[in-house]
Amino acid sequence: MAHIANLPMMPLIPTTSSNETKEIAFKTAPSASKLQIKCFLESFYGLEVQKVRTLIMKGKKKRYAGSLVAKPDYKKAYVTLKNPLSFSHNPFPFTFTLQGNKNEKMLTTHS
């Protein structure tokens, strides 16, 4: 498993609105196995993985200029964690506020 660091994984946005999440969805390469996904998440991110469920999503096919164009297939992995992960309510904690003059901008954080 020397090539485990090259495994492309993109987290998908969780659909639940709660603060603590026990299941996360990832988009990964179709060749990735459940064991590779589990080892990658435990070694690279330090997560404790309980189980991994996968499914292969077929790429969408569209007509473009009279020919059929297909997006590539990908694998979706649903990872159940042993310990829940907590996310903040606001995914963008920084906001710009305008001062008196329009050229003066201030960066503030939410607390």
Sine and cosine of phi, psi and omega as CSV:
sin_phi,cos_phi,sin_psi,cos_psi,sin_omega,cos_omega
0.00,0.00,0.71,0.70,0.00,-1.00
-0.96,0.28,-0.39,0.92,-0.06,-1.00
-1.00,-0.04,0.30,0.95,-0.07,-1.00
-0.93,0.37,-0.46,0.89,0.00,-1.00
-0.95,0.30,-0.31,0.95,-0.01,-1.00
-1.00,-0.02,0.14,0.99,-0.04,-1.00
-0.97,0.25,0.91,-0.41,0.00,-1.00
-0.97,0.23,0.84,-0.54,0.02,-1.00
-0.71,-0.70,0.79,-0.61,0.02,-1.00
-0.84,-0.55,0.88,-0.48,0.02,-1.00
-0.93,0.36,0.62,-0.78,0.06,-1.00
-0.99,-0.14,0.44,-0.90,-0.07,-1.00
-0.92,0.39,0.78,-0.62,0.02,-1.00
-0.92,0.40,0.61,-0.79,-0.05,-1.00
-1.00,0.02,-0.28,0.96,-0.01,-1.00
-0.99,0.14,0.49,-0.87,-0.03,-1.00
-0.99,-0.15,0.05,1.00,-0.03,-1.00
-0.98,0.21,0.32,-0.95,-0.01,-1.00
-0.95,0.31,-0.61,0.79,-0.09,-1.00
-0.96,-0.27,0.78,-0.63,-0.07,-1.00
-0.87,-0.50,0.76,-0.65,0.07,-1.00
-0.98,-0.20,-0.23,0.97,-0.01,-1.00
-0.77,-0.63,0.76,-0.65,-0.01,-1.00
-0.82,-0.58,0.63,-0.78,0.05,-1.00
-0.98,-0.21,0.68,-0.74,0.03,-1.00
-0.81,-0.59,0.55,-0.84,0.13,-0.99
-0.97,-0.24,0.81,-0.59,-0.09,-1.00
-0.63,-0.77,-0.02,-1.00,-0.01,-1.00
-0.95,0.32,0.56,-0.83,0.00,-1.00
-0.90,0.44,-0.37,0.93,-0.03,-1.00
-0.99,0.11,-0.12,0.99,-0.04,-1.00
-0.96,0.27,0.72,-0.70,0.04,-1.00
-1.00,-0.06,0.19,-0.98,0.01,-1.00
-0.89,0.45,-0.64,0.77,0.00,-1.00
-0.92,0.40,-0.65,0.76,0.04,-1.00
-0.90,0.44,-0.66,0.75,0.01,-1.00
-0.90,0.45,-0.70,0.72,0.00,-1.00
-0.90,0.44,-0.73,0.68,0.00,-1.00
-0.90,0.44,-0.62,0.78,0.01,-1.00
-0.90,0.45,-0.73,0.68,-0.03,-1.00
-0.92,0.38,-0.59,0.81,0.01,-1.00
-0.95,0.31,-0.62,0.78,-0.05,-1.00
-0.99,0.11,-0.66,0.75,-0.10,-0.99
-0.99,0.13,-0.69,0.72,-0.05,-1.00
-0.98,-0.20,-0.22,0.98,0.01,-1.00
0.96,0.28,0.45,0.89,0.02,-1.00
-1.00,0.01,0.54,-0.84,0.09,-1.00
-1.00,-0.09,0.94,-0.33,-0.09,-1.00
-1.00,-0.08,0.78,-0.63,0.05,-1.00
-1.00,0.02,-0.78,0.63,0.05,-1.00
-0.44,-0.90,0.35,-0.94,0.00,-1.00
-0.79,-0.61,0.78,-0.62,0.11,-0.99
-0.89,-0.46,0.67,-0.74,-0.04,-1.00
-0.79,-0.62,0.40,-0.92,0.15,-0.99
-0.49,-0.87,0.51,-0.86,-0.02,-1.00
-0.99,-0.14,0.81,-0.58,0.02,-1.00
-0.98,-0.18,0.82,-0.57,0.04,-1.00
-0.98,0.22,0.63,-0.77,0.01,-1.00
-0.93,0.37,0.56,-0.83,-0.01,-1.00
-0.95,0.30,0.61,-0.79,0.02,-1.00
-0.95,-0.32,0.75,-0.66,-0.01,-1.00
-0.71,-0.71,0.45,-0.89,0.09,-1.00
-1.00,-0.01,0.75,-0.66,0.02,-1.00
-0.65,-0.76,0.90,-0.44,0.02,-1.00
0.83,0.56,0.67,0.75,0.07,-1.00
0.99,0.12,-0.07,1.00,0.02,-1.00
-0.88,-0.47,0.33,-0.94,-0.02,-1.00
-1.00,-0.05,0.84,-0.54,-0.01,-1.00
-0.90,-0.43,0.74,-0.68,-0.04,-1.00
-0.86,-0.51,0.68,-0.74,0.14,-0.99
-0.98,0.22,0.41,-0.91,-0.05,-1.00
-0.95,0.32,0.46,-0.89,0.08,-1.00
-0.95,0.31,0.44,-0.90,0.07,-1.00
-0.57,-0.82,0.26,-0.97,0.02,-1.00
-0.95,-0.32,0.69,-0.73,0.06,-1.00
-0.96,-0.29,0.77,-0.64,-0.01,-1.00
-0.89,-0.46,0.83,-0.56,0.10,-0.99
-0.99,-0.17,0.91,-0.41,-0.09,-1.00
-0.96,-0.29,0.84,-0.55,0.07,-1.00
-0.99,-0.12,0.80,-0.60,-0.04,-1.00
-0.99,-0.11,0.47,-0.88,0.06,-1.00
-0.96,0.30,-0.66,0.75,0.02,-1.00
-0.93,-0.37,0.71,-0.70,-0.01,-1.00
-0.91,0.42,0.55,-0.83,0.04,-1.00
-0.98,-0.17,0.65,-0.76,0.00,-1.00
-0.95,-0.32,0.67,-0.74,0.04,-1.00
-0.89,-0.46,0.45,-0.89,0.06,-1.00
-0.98,0.21,0.37,-0.93,0.00,-1.00
-0.90,0.44,-0.69,0.73,-0.08,-1.00
-0.98,-0.19,0.90,-0.44,0.01,-1.00
-0.95,0.30,-0.29,0.96,0.03,-1.00
-0.87,-0.49,1.00,-0.01,-0.12,-0.99
-0.97,0.25,-0.12,0.99,-0.04,-1.00
-0.95,-0.30,0.62,-0.78,0.08,-1.00
-0.70,-0.71,0.47,-0.88,0.08,-1.00
-0.99,-0.15,0.73,-0.68,0.09,-1.00
-0.86,-0.52,0.63,-0.78,0.01,-1.00
-1.00,0.00,0.70,-0.72,0.08,-1.00
-1.00,0.03,-0.23,-0.97,-0.05,-1.00
-0.82,0.58,-0.73,0.68,0.02,-1.00
-1.00,0.00,0.60,-0.80,-0.06,-1.00
-0.93,0.38,-0.35,0.94,-0.02,-1.00
-0.99,0.12,-0.23,0.97,-0.01,-1.00
-1.00,-0.08,0.90,-0.44,0.02,-1.00
-0.88,-0.47,0.57,-0.82,-0.02,-1.00
-0.80,-0.60,0.70,-0.72,0.03,-1.00
-0.99,-0.10,0.84,-0.54,0.01,-1.00
-0.83,-0.56,0.38,-0.92,0.04,-1.00
-0.91,-0.42,0.49,-0.87,0.10,-1.00
-1.00,0.06,0.59,-0.81,0.03,-1.00
-0.90,-0.44,0.00,0.00,0.00,0.00
